[in-house]
Every structure is written in C-alpha cells, then in structure tokens.
Amino acid sequence: MSAPVRTSNVAEPRAGVHLVLYGRAWCHLCEDMRVALEPLAAAAGAHIETIDVDSDPALQARYDELVPVLVCDGVELCHYRLDEARVRAALRLGATAS
C-alpha cells in the first residue's frame, strides 16, 4: 500500500504571470516600483512588461497622473507605490514575516 499523497492549502506561485507596469522613462516613482517589483516577480516566475504611457495617446490619457500603474491579468493592483501585499496575493507568494 502506498503512502497517502499530502496536499497543501498553500497555493503555488503563479509562474508565467504577465505583469504590466505603465510608467514614464523619467519618472522616479516608476523606477522605484520596478525595482521593488523585480524580486517578487522573480520569486513567482512572472514576467514584467514595462510600457511608457507617453508612447501612446490613449495610454497617456488613461494613466497620465496615476503612473506608475501595475496591472496583472487586466486588474490594476496598485499605482504610485507598490502594494506589496496585493502583489504577493496576485502572484500567490504568501505574506512576508513581520
């Protein structure tokens, strides 16, 4: 008789997730968010696509004063500053120890 298979209630990280970071090349908040996001994305095996809102009038109109804006699967996770808890939840990384 084989041993029972153990299952966990903890979801696995969402590998292959596509994150879109809308920002501007000259925006220090955009750079700060990208730097803070990179280790989380790497831990989950997620891909970050950075899009300059100034390259498209429609994006500029939509996100102008909100940048940086982080989107995952069409859902806006945060803007201005990284919401680490929300990003961790979206990537299924779990909470950090306090």
Backbone as JSON, one array per atom type, in Angstrom:
{
  "sequence": "MSAPVRTSNVAEPRAGVHLVLYGRAWCHLCEDMRVALEPLAAAAGAHIETIDVDSDPALQARYDELVPVLVCDGVELCHYRLDEARVRAALRLGATAS",
  "N": [[0.85, -1.17, 0.0], [0.61, 2.18, -0.88], [1.94, 5.3, 0.37], [-0.18, 7.94, 1.55], [-0.95, 10.76, -0.51], [0.12, 13.95, 0.21], [-1.54, 16.99, 0.46], [-1.43, 20.53, 0.11], [-2.72, 23.5, 1.58], [-1.7, 25.82, 0.71], [-1.35, 27.85, -2.02], [0.45, 27.41, -5.04], [3.05, 29.55, -6.37], [2.21, 31.72, -9.09], [3.52, 30.96, -11.79], [4.78, 32.3, -14.81], [3.08, 34.43, -15.01], [1.94, 37.48, -16.36], [2.9, 40.65, -15.84], [2.1, 44.06, -16.14], [3.64, 47.08, -16.23], [2.86, 50.29, -16.22], [4.29, 53.35, -17.03], [6.63, 56.09, -16.99], [9.62, 57.09, -18.68], [11.2, 59.0, -17.36], [10.33, 59.06, -14.75], [10.68, 58.92, -11.34], [9.19, 57.55, -9.4], [8.17, 55.49, -10.91], [10.46, 54.04, -11.53], [11.2, 53.31, -8.93], [9.05, 51.61, -8.27], [9.41, 49.57, -10.16], [11.91, 48.5, -9.38], [11.28, 47.57, -6.79], [9.39, 45.68, -7.45], [10.68, 43.72, -9.0], [12.1, 41.58, -7.46], [9.88, 40.2, -6.39], [8.5, 39.4, -8.68], [10.45, 37.75, -9.8], [10.58, 35.73, -7.85], [8.13, 34.54, -8.22], [8.28, 33.71, -10.8], [7.29, 35.37, -12.72], [6.66, 37.57, -15.51], [7.67, 40.86, -16.3], [6.39, 43.49, -18.07], [7.25, 46.58, -19.27], [5.7, 49.58, -20.01], [5.79, 52.62, -21.64], [3.76, 55.25, -21.01], [3.7, 57.59, -22.42], [4.14, 56.92, -25.0], [1.85, 56.38, -26.33], [-1.1, 57.99, -27.1], [-3.64, 57.23, -26.09], [-3.0, 55.63, -23.85], [-1.64, 57.52, -22.38], [-3.71, 59.33, -21.84], [-5.32, 57.69, -20.27], [-3.72, 56.84, -18.03], [-2.22, 59.01, -17.18], [-1.71, 60.9, -14.76], [-1.56, 58.94, -12.84], [0.61, 57.23, -12.91], [3.34, 55.39, -11.5], [1.54, 52.52, -12.73], [0.48, 49.33, -11.91], [-0.51, 46.39, -13.45], [-2.16, 43.26, -13.48], [-3.24, 40.53, -15.19], [-5.28, 42.12, -16.32], [-6.24, 43.46, -14.14], [-5.95, 46.24, -12.09], [-3.44, 46.51, -9.81], [-2.02, 48.33, -8.2], [-1.06, 51.79, -7.83], [1.17, 54.61, -8.02], [2.73, 53.78, -5.62], [4.23, 50.61, -4.78], [2.04, 48.09, -3.8], [2.76, 45.82, -1.83], [1.56, 43.65, -0.46], [-0.78, 43.2, -1.92], [0.27, 42.58, -4.44], [1.77, 40.27, -3.79], [-0.36, 38.59, -3.11], [-1.68, 38.41, -5.58], [0.26, 37.12, -7.06], [0.43, 34.82, -5.67], [2.29, 34.45, -3.6], [2.29, 34.51, -0.87], [2.35, 35.94, 2.44], [4.78, 38.18, 3.88], [7.08, 37.66, 6.6], [6.54, 39.32, 9.66]],
  "CA": [[0.0, 0.0, 0.0], [1.44, 3.38, -0.96], [1.66, 6.37, 1.33], [-1.12, 8.92, 1.02], [-0.38, 11.99, -1.07], [-0.22, 15.11, 1.05], [-1.84, 18.22, -0.27], [-1.23, 21.73, 0.89], [-3.68, 24.57, 1.37], [-0.97, 26.97, 0.19], [-1.31, 27.84, -3.48], [1.76, 27.58, -5.64], [3.18, 30.81, -7.1], [1.65, 31.71, -10.44], [4.6, 31.06, -12.77], [4.39, 32.72, -16.14], [2.15, 35.56, -14.95], [2.38, 38.65, -17.11], [2.63, 41.91, -15.16], [2.33, 45.22, -16.98], [3.95, 48.28, -15.45], [2.72, 51.51, -17.03], [5.04, 54.43, -16.41], [7.35, 57.04, -17.85], [11.07, 56.91, -18.61], [11.82, 59.98, -16.46], [9.56, 59.05, -13.5], [11.4, 58.22, -10.27], [8.27, 56.61, -8.76], [8.09, 54.32, -11.81], [11.69, 53.28, -11.31], [11.11, 52.73, -7.59], [8.12, 50.48, -8.3], [10.04, 48.48, -10.92], [12.95, 47.9, -8.54], [10.62, 46.83, -5.7], [8.62, 44.59, -8.04], [11.53, 42.7, -9.61], [12.3, 40.35, -6.68], [8.61, 39.49, -6.27], [8.25, 38.76, -9.97], [11.42, 36.66, -9.94], [10.18, 34.64, -6.94], [6.94, 33.87, -8.76], [8.49, 33.34, -12.19], [6.43, 36.25, -13.51], [7.3, 38.45, -16.49], [7.27, 42.26, -16.2], [6.46, 44.29, -19.29], [7.18, 48.0, -18.94], [5.16, 50.35, -21.13], [5.84, 54.07, -21.46], [2.45, 55.79, -21.36], [3.86, 58.7, -23.35], [4.29, 56.38, -26.36], [0.52, 56.15, -26.9], [-2.02, 59.0, -26.56], [-4.71, 56.59, -25.32], [-2.43, 55.26, -22.55], [-1.35, 58.77, -21.67], [-4.99, 59.84, -21.35], [-5.85, 56.79, -19.23], [-2.87, 56.68, -16.85], [-1.38, 60.2, -17.06], [-1.28, 61.31, -13.42], [-1.57, 57.79, -11.93], [1.8, 56.4, -13.04], [3.26, 54.09, -12.15], [0.36, 51.68, -12.53], [0.8, 47.92, -12.11], [-1.68, 45.61, -13.85], [-1.97, 41.82, -13.6], [-4.46, 39.9, -15.74], [-6.3, 43.14, -16.54], [-6.67, 44.05, -12.86], [-4.99, 47.19, -11.55], [-3.05, 46.13, -8.46], [-1.61, 49.49, -7.44], [-0.45, 52.91, -8.54], [2.07, 55.47, -7.23], [3.66, 52.96, -4.83], [3.95, 49.17, -4.82], [1.26, 47.49, -2.72], [3.41, 44.51, -1.79], [0.61, 42.61, -0.03], [-1.69, 42.91, -3.04], [1.06, 41.91, -5.47], [2.04, 38.92, -3.3], [-1.61, 37.82, -3.22], [-1.93, 38.15, -7.01], [1.27, 36.17, -7.52], [0.33, 33.68, -4.76], [3.57, 34.29, -2.91], [2.1, 34.48, 0.57], [2.75, 37.15, 3.17], [6.13, 38.19, 4.46], [7.11, 37.6, 8.07], [6.63, 40.66, 10.25]],
  "C": [[0.9, 1.24, 0.0], [1.01, 4.42, 0.06], [0.68, 7.36, 0.72], [-0.39, 10.16, 0.5], [-0.83, 13.14, -0.22], [-0.51, 16.3, 0.14], [-1.68, 19.38, 0.68], [-2.33, 22.73, 0.59], [-3.03, 25.81, 0.8], [-0.89, 26.84, -1.32], [0.12, 28.04, -3.95], [1.84, 28.95, -6.31], [2.7, 30.65, -8.54], [2.75, 31.95, -11.47], [4.04, 31.47, -14.12], [3.4, 33.87, -16.17], [2.78, 36.74, -15.67], [1.94, 39.91, -16.37], [2.94, 43.04, -16.12], [2.51, 46.43, -16.07], [3.89, 49.48, -16.39], [3.43, 52.64, -16.31], [5.62, 55.37, -17.44], [8.85, 56.84, -17.63], [11.71, 57.81, -17.55], [11.21, 59.98, -15.05], [10.29, 58.25, -12.42], [10.48, 57.25, -9.53], [8.14, 55.33, -9.6], [9.3, 53.43, -11.62], [11.67, 52.6, -9.95], [10.2, 51.51, -7.58], [8.74, 49.3, -9.04], [11.07, 47.75, -10.08], [12.34, 47.07, -7.42], [9.88, 45.6, -6.22], [9.49, 43.43, -8.53], [11.75, 41.46, -8.75], [11.02, 39.53, -6.5], [8.3, 38.74, -7.56], [9.19, 37.58, -10.17], [11.03, 35.47, -9.07], [9.0, 33.86, -7.48], [7.15, 33.37, -10.19], [7.62, 34.16, -13.13], [7.27, 37.13, -14.43], [6.77, 39.86, -16.31], [7.45, 42.92, -17.55], [6.3, 45.75, -18.88], [6.73, 48.76, -20.18], [5.19, 51.83, -20.77], [4.52, 54.66, -21.93], [2.55, 56.94, -22.36], [4.03, 58.23, -24.79], [2.94, 56.2, -27.07], [-0.47, 57.16, -26.28], [-3.15, 58.39, -25.72], [-4.21, 56.18, -23.93], [-2.13, 56.5, -21.72], [-2.64, 59.35, -21.07], [-5.51, 59.0, -20.19], [-5.05, 56.83, -17.93], [-2.07, 57.93, -16.46], [-0.87, 60.5, -15.66], [-1.22, 60.16, -12.42], [-0.26, 57.01, -11.92], [2.68, 56.5, -11.82], [1.98, 53.34, -11.8], [0.76, 50.24, -12.84], [-0.49, 47.15, -12.35], [-1.29, 44.14, -13.98], [-3.28, 41.22, -14.07], [-5.6, 40.9, -15.9], [-6.8, 43.82, -15.29], [-5.57, 44.99, -12.37], [-4.7, 46.8, -10.09], [-2.69, 47.34, -7.6], [-1.13, 50.59, -8.37], [0.27, 53.79, -7.53], [3.14, 54.66, -6.49], [3.25, 51.49, -4.91], [3.16, 48.75, -3.59], [1.74, 46.04, -2.64], [2.43, 43.4, -1.41], [-0.32, 42.23, -1.18], [-0.96, 42.17, -4.16], [1.37, 40.47, -5.05], [0.8, 38.04, -3.42], [-1.89, 37.47, -4.68], [-0.98, 37.11, -7.56], [1.26, 34.88, -6.69], [1.65, 33.39, -4.06], [3.42, 34.18, -1.41], [2.65, 35.75, 1.19], [4.18, 37.02, 3.65], [6.02, 38.11, 5.96], [7.27, 39.01, 8.6], [7.65, 40.72, 11.34]]
}
